[in-house]
Amino acid sequence: MSVLLSDVVSGSAVGLRGRLWQLSASELRAAAVSASAEILRLEAVRVAVVDELSMRPDDQLIASRGVGAWLAANTMLQVRDGKKIAALGAALRPFPAVTARFDVGDCSFEHAVLIVAFCESPPKGMPEEALPRCIDLLLAAASGVEATTTKVRNVIATLERIFESDEIPPAEDIDRNELRIASTLNGRVVVRGDFDALTGEMLLSALSNLTMPTPAPDGTPDARSAAKRTADGFTELIRRYLDCAKTGTDGGQRPHVNVHINARDLAEHRDCAATPAAPDGGAAVSDLDVGHMPWLGPLSVSQTRLLGCDCFLSTVLLDDHGAPLDARPGKRLVTAEQRVALIARDKGCAFPGCTCVPAWTDAHHIRHWANGGPTVMNNLVLLCRSHHRLMHRKSGFVGKWEIRIGVDNKPWFIPPPSIDPQRHPRPANTTFKT
């Protein structure tokens, strides 16, 4: 690391923008990664210090009504953020394994909050001796650069599936739903809400095709911010509802809620599910499934079963790896049935690290149609528009990504030498091994 690069990470940001031109692109990437790691380190330091302060309150803390409020009063944090920091510090005390991973910067603040919340209120059917193994699974999902909140939540939902009980998960508790609509002094309206996952899925599905960027007739890109597009889409949604619920279309289909789950896990009783056993005699986590919604991710089996009582069911034939099969070659355009199957497999843009939802993806031919590539599942992958362009040699990009279907019948991505000289295959965005 050059002296200048070291200064970028450890020095002040004052005047920094005027000096960054001296760094190469690789040095800028390294600086961004190093700065992010430093933020994680300092976050862990702050949580530890604030927690120690909370156990030794003095007059200043008492006068501030707690260490969280004191921290907010003496920094640029909001009170709610100060209280979250203090709460995490206290919650980490009984769980040294989570604390250790958080302290070394291998688990983000948000993921640590999710994990300790599960540990503090585990499923009622979970025996106490199972908690260490559950923590290991959660930390595996929360560690490394490939960690996402969806992966952590998916493991939590799977564990709740294993130790199924009558307790309603917080994400599905409709009694917590709130919507506040208030007028302001200048005549505007402020809307603030907190909904369960299913209601949120319905809202996001309904807004999907109403909030996408719309270029001007002359091709000029949409200049609206994401928040402005969402506000415009919400306004249009209300207008269509008042005009006899004209819902429009989204990806060739009327907006609706999609929930994907294996048929065996949709069985009404747990005894009906042909659940393979793990080596230790318990259920194998990798072989259990929970419901999955394209927008908001995991949905408990109990809620999925409830939806299954009154819905239209579409069948997608899967192989032993859970990859959809298709034996109808000879067509160029992806059919509606194939797109349903692709969404069930890829759950959005399959490119590693991409979080684009299914409604904003294209079906890409791995081997181009013009070169004899058939329109079958093992030659198709969902990609967002940006990564789709990348696969077709985006202008200015050096090198070429390759996509191959692995032995698991799922897409794997091979980076160009400019990114990884060894060209190690990377799993699709939804592939996660515990």
C-alpha positions as CSV (number, residue, x, y, z in Angstrom):
1,M,0.0,0.0,0.0
2,S,1.5,3.3,-1.0
3,V,1.9,6.2,1.4
4,L,-0.8,8.2,-0.2
5,L,-3.2,5.2,-0.1
6,S,-2.4,4.8,3.6
7,D,-3.2,8.5,4.1
8,V,-6.5,8.1,2.3
9,V,-7.7,5.4,4.8
10,S,-6.3,6.8,8.0
11,G,-6.3,10.5,7.4
12,S,-8.9,13.2,7.2
13,A,-11.4,13.6,4.3
14,V,-10.7,17.4,4.2
15,G,-9.2,18.2,0.8
16,L,-9.1,14.5,-0.1
17,R,-11.2,14.8,-3.2
18,G,-8.6,17.0,-4.8
19,R,-5.9,14.3,-4.4
20,L,-7.8,11.2,-5.3
21,W,-6.9,11.6,-9.0
22,Q,-3.4,10.4,-8.1
23,L,-4.6,6.9,-7.3
24,S,-5.2,4.2,-9.8
25,A,-8.5,2.4,-10.1
26,S,-7.1,-0.6,-8.2
27,E,-5.9,1.7,-5.4
28,L,-9.3,3.4,-5.2
29,R,-11.0,0.0,-4.9
30,A,-8.5,-1.0,-2.1
31,A,-9.1,2.3,-0.3
32,A,-12.9,1.8,-0.4
33,V,-12.6,-1.8,1.0
34,S,-10.1,-0.7,3.7
35,A,-12.3,2.2,4.7
36,S,-15.3,-0.1,5.0
37,A,-13.3,-2.5,7.2
38,E,-12.2,0.4,9.4
39,I,-15.8,1.5,9.8
40,L,-16.7,-2.0,11.0
41,R,-13.8,-1.9,13.4
42,L,-14.8,1.4,14.9
43,E,-18.4,0.4,15.1
44,A,-17.4,-2.6,17.3
45,V,-15.2,-0.3,19.4
46,R,-18.1,2.1,19.9
47,V,-20.5,-0.7,20.9
48,A,-18.0,-2.1,23.4
49,V,-17.2,1.3,25.0
50,V,-20.8,2.4,25.2
51,D,-21.7,-1.0,26.8
52,E,-19.0,-0.5,29.4
53,L,-20.3,3.0,30.1
54,S,-23.8,1.7,30.6
55,M,-22.5,-0.6,33.4
56,R,-20.8,2.4,35.2
57,P,-23.3,5.2,35.0
58,D,-22.2,8.6,36.3
59,D,-24.0,11.9,36.8
60,Q,-23.9,12.8,33.1
61,L,-25.4,9.5,32.0
62,I,-28.1,9.7,34.6
63,A,-29.0,13.2,33.7
64,S,-29.2,12.1,30.0
65,R,-31.7,9.3,30.8
66,G,-29.4,6.6,29.7
67,V,-26.2,6.0,27.8
68,G,-27.9,5.9,24.4
69,A,-29.4,9.4,24.8
70,W,-26.1,10.7,26.2
71,L,-24.3,9.4,23.1
72,A,-26.8,11.1,20.8
73,A,-26.5,14.4,22.8
74,N,-22.7,14.4,22.4
75,T,-22.5,13.2,18.8
76,M,-24.4,13.7,15.5
77,L,-26.4,10.5,16.1
78,Q,-30.2,10.5,16.6
79,V,-31.5,9.3,20.0
80,R,-32.9,6.1,18.4
81,D,-29.5,5.2,16.9
82,G,-27.7,5.8,20.2
83,K,-30.2,3.5,22.0
84,K,-29.7,0.8,19.3
85,I,-25.9,0.9,20.0
86,A,-26.5,0.6,23.7
87,A,-29.0,-2.2,23.3
88,L,-26.7,-4.2,21.0
89,G,-23.9,-3.9,23.5
90,A,-26.1,-5.3,26.3
91,A,-27.5,-8.0,24.1
92,L,-24.1,-9.3,23.1
93,R,-23.0,-10.1,26.6
94,P,-24.5,-13.6,26.9
95,F,-23.4,-14.6,23.4
96,P,-19.5,-14.6,23.3
97,A,-19.4,-16.3,19.9
98,V,-21.5,-13.5,18.3
99,T,-19.5,-10.9,20.1
100,A,-16.2,-12.3,18.9
101,R,-17.3,-12.3,15.3
102,F,-18.6,-8.8,15.6
103,D,-15.5,-7.5,17.3
104,V,-13.2,-8.7,14.5
105,G,-15.4,-7.0,11.9
106,D,-16.7,-10.2,10.3
107,C,-20.4,-9.4,11.1
108,S,-22.1,-6.1,10.5
109,F,-24.1,-4.2,13.1
110,E,-27.4,-5.0,11.5
111,H,-26.7,-8.7,11.2
112,A,-25.5,-8.8,14.8
113,V,-28.8,-7.3,15.9
114,L,-30.7,-10.0,13.9
115,I,-28.7,-12.8,15.4
116,V,-28.9,-11.7,19.0
117,A,-32.6,-11.1,18.6
118,F,-33.1,-14.7,17.5
119,C,-30.9,-15.9,20.4
120,E,-32.8,-13.9,23.0
121,S,-36.2,-15.1,21.7
122,P,-35.6,-18.5,20.0
123,P,-38.5,-20.7,18.8
124,K,-40.4,-22.2,21.7
125,G,-39.8,-25.7,20.3
126,M,-36.0,-25.3,20.2
127,P,-34.1,-27.2,22.9
128,E,-31.4,-25.1,24.8
129,E,-28.6,-27.4,23.6
130,A,-29.4,-26.6,20.0
131,L,-28.6,-22.8,20.4
132,P,-24.8,-23.1,19.8
133,R,-25.3,-24.9,16.5
134,C,-28.0,-22.3,15.5
135,I,-25.5,-19.5,16.2
136,D,-22.9,-21.2,14.0
137,L,-25.4,-21.3,11.1
138,L,-26.4,-17.7,11.6
139,L,-22.8,-16.5,11.8
140,A,-21.9,-18.4,8.6
141,A,-24.7,-16.6,6.8
142,A,-23.6,-13.2,8.3
143,S,-19.9,-13.5,7.6
144,G,-17.9,-12.4,4.6
145,V,-18.5,-10.1,1.7
146,E,-21.2,-12.3,0.3
147,A,-23.3,-11.9,3.5
148,T,-26.7,-10.3,3.0
149,T,-29.7,-9.6,5.3
150,T,-31.8,-11.9,3.1
151,K,-29.5,-14.8,3.7
152,V,-29.5,-14.2,7.5
153,R,-33.3,-13.9,7.5
154,N,-33.5,-17.1,5.4
155,V,-31.5,-19.1,8.0
156,I,-33.7,-17.7,10.8
157,A,-36.8,-18.7,8.9
158,T,-35.4,-22.2,8.3
159,L,-34.5,-22.6,12.0
160,E,-38.1,-21.5,12.9
161,R,-39.2,-24.1,10.4
162,I,-37.2,-26.9,12.1
163,F,-38.4,-25.9,15.6
164,E,-41.9,-25.1,14.4
165,S,-44.2,-23.7,17.0
166,D,-47.4,-21.7,17.2
167,E,-45.5,-18.5,17.9
168,I,-45.9,-15.9,15.1
169,P,-42.6,-14.5,13.8
170,P,-42.2,-10.7,14.1
171,A,-42.1,-10.3,10.3
172,E,-45.5,-11.9,10.0
173,D,-47.3,-10.5,13.1
174,I,-50.1,-8.4,11.7
175,D,-50.9,-7.0,15.1
176,R,-47.8,-4.9,14.9
177,N,-49.0,-3.2,11.6
178,E,-49.2,0.5,11.8
179,L,-50.0,3.3,9.3
180,R,-49.9,6.9,10.2
181,I,-51.2,9.6,7.9
182,A,-51.0,13.1,9.1
183,S,-51.3,16.5,7.5
184,T,-48.6,19.1,8.0
185,L,-48.9,22.9,8.6
186,N,-48.2,23.7,5.0
187,G,-51.0,21.4,3.8
188,R,-49.0,18.3,2.8
189,V,-49.4,14.8,4.0
190,V,-46.8,12.6,5.8
191,V,-47.2,8.8,5.6
192,R,-45.3,6.5,7.9
193,G,-46.0,2.8,8.2
194,D,-44.7,-0.5,9.6
195,F,-46.2,-3.7,8.0
196,D,-45.8,-7.4,8.1
197,A,-43.8,-9.1,5.3
198,L,-46.8,-10.3,3.4
199,T,-48.4,-6.9,3.3
200,G,-45.1,-5.4,2.3
201,E,-44.8,-8.0,-0.5
202,M,-48.2,-7.0,-1.8
203,L,-47.4,-3.3,-1.8
204,L,-44.0,-3.8,-3.5
205,S,-45.5,-6.1,-6.1
206,A,-48.3,-3.5,-6.8
207,L,-45.8,-0.7,-7.1
208,S,-43.2,-2.6,-9.2
209,N,-44.0,-1.5,-12.7
210,L,-45.2,1.9,-11.5
211,T,-41.8,2.9,-10.0
212,M,-39.3,1.8,-12.7
213,P,-37.3,4.6,-14.4
214,T,-39.1,5.9,-17.5
215,P,-37.0,7.6,-20.2
216,A,-38.3,10.7,-21.9
217,P,-39.5,10.3,-25.6
218,D,-36.2,11.6,-26.8
219,G,-34.3,8.9,-24.8
220,T,-33.2,11.1,-22.0
221,P,-32.8,9.1,-18.8
222,D,-35.4,9.5,-16.0
223,A,-34.1,12.3,-13.8
224,R,-36.4,11.4,-10.9
225,S,-34.9,10.0,-7.6
226,A,-36.0,6.6,-6.4
227,A,-38.0,8.3,-3.7
228,K,-39.8,10.5,-6.2
229,R,-40.5,7.5,-8.5
230,T,-42.0,5.6,-5.5
231,A,-44.2,8.6,-4.6
232,D,-45.4,8.9,-8.2
233,G,-46.0,5.2,-8.3
234,F,-48.0,5.3,-5.1
235,T,-50.1,8.2,-6.4
236,E,-50.8,6.2,-9.6
237,L,-51.7,3.1,-7.6
238,I,-54.3,5.0,-5.6
239,R,-55.6,6.6,-8.8
240,R,-56.0,3.2,-10.5
241,Y,-57.7,1.7,-7.5
242,L,-60.2,4.6,-7.5
243,D,-60.7,4.0,-11.2
244,C,-62.0,0.5,-10.6
245,A,-58.7,-1.1,-9.7
246,K,-56.9,-1.0,-13.0
247,T,-53.8,-2.8,-11.9
248,G,-51.9,-2.8,-15.2
249,T,-49.2,-5.5,-15.8
250,D,-45.8,-6.3,-14.4
251,G,-43.5,-8.4,-16.5
252,G,-46.4,-9.7,-18.6
253,Q,-48.5,-10.6,-15.5
254,R,-51.0,-8.7,-13.4
255,P,-49.3,-7.7,-10.1
256,H,-49.8,-10.5,-7.5
257,V,-48.0,-12.2,-4.6
258,N,-45.7,-15.0,-5.6
259,V,-44.5,-17.5,-2.9
260,H,-42.1,-20.3,-3.9
261,I,-41.8,-23.4,-1.8
262,N,-41.2,-27.1,-2.2
263,A,-44.4,-29.2,-2.4
264,R,-43.2,-31.5,0.4
265,D,-42.8,-28.5,2.7
266,L,-46.2,-27.2,1.8
267,A,-47.8,-30.3,3.3
268,E,-50.3,-29.5,6.0
269,H,-48.6,-31.6,8.7
270,R,-44.9,-31.8,9.4
271,D,-45.1,-35.6,9.3
272,C,-46.1,-35.4,5.7
273,A,-42.9,-33.7,4.7
274,A,-40.3,-36.2,3.4
275,T,-37.5,-34.5,5.4
276,P,-34.2,-36.2,5.1
277,A,-32.2,-36.7,8.2
278,A,-28.9,-35.1,9.0
279,P,-25.9,-37.2,10.0
280,D,-26.6,-36.5,13.7
281,G,-30.2,-37.7,13.3
282,G,-31.8,-34.2,13.1
283,A,-33.2,-32.4,10.1
284,A,-30.6,-31.3,7.5
285,V,-30.9,-27.5,7.2
286,S,-29.8,-27.5,3.6
287,D,-32.7,-29.9,2.7
288,L,-35.4,-27.9,4.4
289,D,-37.2,-25.1,2.7
290,V,-39.3,-22.1,3.7
291,G,-41.5,-19.9,1.6
292,H,-39.7,-17.3,-0.5
293,M,-41.2,-14.1,-1.8
294,P,-39.4,-12.3,-4.7
295,W,-39.4,-8.9,-3.0
296,L,-39.1,-9.6,0.8
297,G,-37.5,-13.0,0.9
298,P,-38.2,-15.7,3.5
299,L,-41.8,-16.5,4.6
300,S,-42.5,-19.1,7.3
301,V,-44.0,-22.4,6.3
302,S,-47.1,-21.8,8.5
303,Q,-47.9,-18.5,6.6
304,T,-47.1,-20.1,3.3
305,R,-49.5,-23.0,4.1
306,L,-52.2,-20.5,5.0
307,L,-51.8,-18.8,1.6
308,G,-51.9,-22.2,0.0
309,C,-55.4,-22.8,1.2
310,D,-56.9,-20.2,-1.2
311,C,-54.6,-19.6,-4.2
312,F,-53.7,-20.6,-7.7
313,L,-50.9,-23.2,-7.6
314,S,-48.4,-23.4,-10.4
315,T,-46.2,-26.5,-10.7
316,V,-42.5,-26.3,-11.6
317,L,-40.8,-29.7,-12.0
318,L,-37.5,-29.7,-10.1
319,D,-34.5,-32.0,-10.1
320,D,-32.7,-33.4,-7.0
321,H,-30.8,-30.1,-6.6
322,G,-34.0,-28.0,-6.7
323,A,-33.2,-26.7,-10.2
324,P,-36.3,-26.4,-12.6
325,L,-36.3,-28.7,-15.6
326,D,-37.5,-27.9,-19.1
327,A,-37.5,-30.3,-22.1
328,R,-39.1,-28.1,-24.8
329,P,-36.3,-26.8,-27.1
330,G,-36.8,-24.9,-30.3
331,K,-38.2,-21.6,-29.2
332,R,-36.4,-18.2,-28.9
333,L,-38.7,-16.3,-26.6
334,V,-38.9,-17.4,-23.0
335,T,-42.5,-18.5,-22.2
336,A,-44.4,-17.4,-19.1
337,E,-44.0,-20.9,-17.7
338,Q,-40.2,-20.8,-18.1
339,R,-40.0,-17.3,-16.5
340,V,-41.9,-18.7,-13.5
341,A,-39.4,-21.5,-13.3
342,L,-36.4,-19.1,-13.7
343,I,-37.8,-17.0,-10.9
344,A,-38.1,-20.1,-8.7
345,R,-34.5,-21.0,-9.4
346,D,-32.7,-17.6,-9.5
347,K,-35.0,-15.5,-7.3
348,G,-33.9,-12.3,-9.1
349,C,-30.7,-11.3,-10.9
350,A,-28.4,-14.3,-10.4
351,F,-25.1,-12.3,-10.8
352,P,-23.0,-12.7,-7.6
353,G,-23.8,-9.8,-5.2
354,C,-26.8,-8.4,-7.1
355,T,-30.0,-7.9,-5.2
356,C,-32.2,-6.9,-8.2
357,V,-35.7,-8.4,-7.9
358,P,-37.3,-10.7,-10.5
359,A,-39.6,-8.0,-12.0
360,W,-36.6,-6.1,-13.1
361,T,-34.7,-8.9,-14.8
362,D,-34.3,-10.3,-18.3
363,A,-33.9,-14.0,-19.3
364,H,-30.4,-14.2,-20.8
365,H,-29.3,-17.0,-23.2
366,I,-26.0,-18.3,-21.9
367,R,-25.2,-19.6,-25.3
368,H,-26.7,-17.0,-27.7
369,W,-29.7,-18.0,-29.7
370,A,-28.0,-16.9,-32.9
371,N,-25.1,-19.4,-32.1
372,G,-27.5,-22.3,-31.7
373,G,-28.3,-21.8,-28.0
374,P,-31.6,-23.4,-27.2
375,T,-34.3,-21.8,-25.1
376,V,-34.2,-24.4,-22.3
377,M,-33.6,-24.0,-18.5
378,N,-30.0,-25.1,-18.7
379,N,-29.2,-22.3,-21.2
380,L,-31.1,-19.5,-19.4
381,V,-30.4,-17.2,-16.4
382,L,-32.1,-14.2,-15.0
383,L,-30.0,-11.0,-15.1
384,C,-30.9,-7.4,-14.4
385,R,-30.5,-5.0,-17.2
386,S,-27.1,-3.8,-16.1
387,H,-25.6,-7.3,-15.8
388,H,-27.4,-8.3,-19.0
389,R,-25.5,-5.6,-20.8
390,L,-22.3,-6.6,-19.1
391,M,-22.7,-10.2,-20.5
392,H,-23.0,-8.7,-23.9
393,R,-19.7,-6.9,-23.6
394,K,-20.6,-3.6,-22.0
395,S,-18.8,-0.7,-23.7
396,G,-15.5,0.2,-21.9
397,F,-15.4,-3.1,-19.9
398,V,-12.2,-5.1,-20.3
399,G,-12.6,-8.8,-20.1
400,K,-15.6,-11.1,-20.3
401,W,-17.6,-12.9,-17.6
402,E,-18.7,-16.5,-18.5
403,I,-21.7,-18.4,-17.2
404,R,-21.8,-22.1,-16.8
405,I,-24.5,-24.4,-15.4
406,G,-22.9,-26.5,-12.7
407,V,-23.6,-30.1,-11.7
408,D,-26.2,-28.6,-9.3
409,N,-28.1,-27.3,-12.4
410,K,-27.7,-23.8,-11.2
411,P,-25.7,-21.0,-12.8
412,W,-22.1,-20.3,-11.9
413,F,-20.2,-17.2,-12.9
414,I,-16.5,-17.1,-14.0
415,P,-14.9,-13.7,-13.7
416,P,-12.4,-12.4,-16.3
417,P,-8.6,-12.4,-15.5
418,S,-8.7,-8.7,-14.8
419,I,-10.9,-9.4,-11.8
420,D,-9.6,-12.8,-10.7
421,P,-6.4,-14.1,-12.5
422,Q,-7.3,-17.7,-11.4
423,R,-10.8,-17.3,-12.7
424,H,-12.4,-19.2,-9.8
425,P,-16.1,-19.9,-10.4
426,R,-18.5,-17.9,-8.2
427,P,-21.9,-19.2,-7.3
428,A,-25.1,-17.5,-8.3
429,N,-26.5,-14.9,-5.9
430,T,-29.0,-17.3,-4.3
431,T,-26.5,-20.2,-3.7
432,F,-25.6,-20.4,0.0
433,K,-23.9,-23.3,1.7
434,T,-23.8,-23.7,5.5
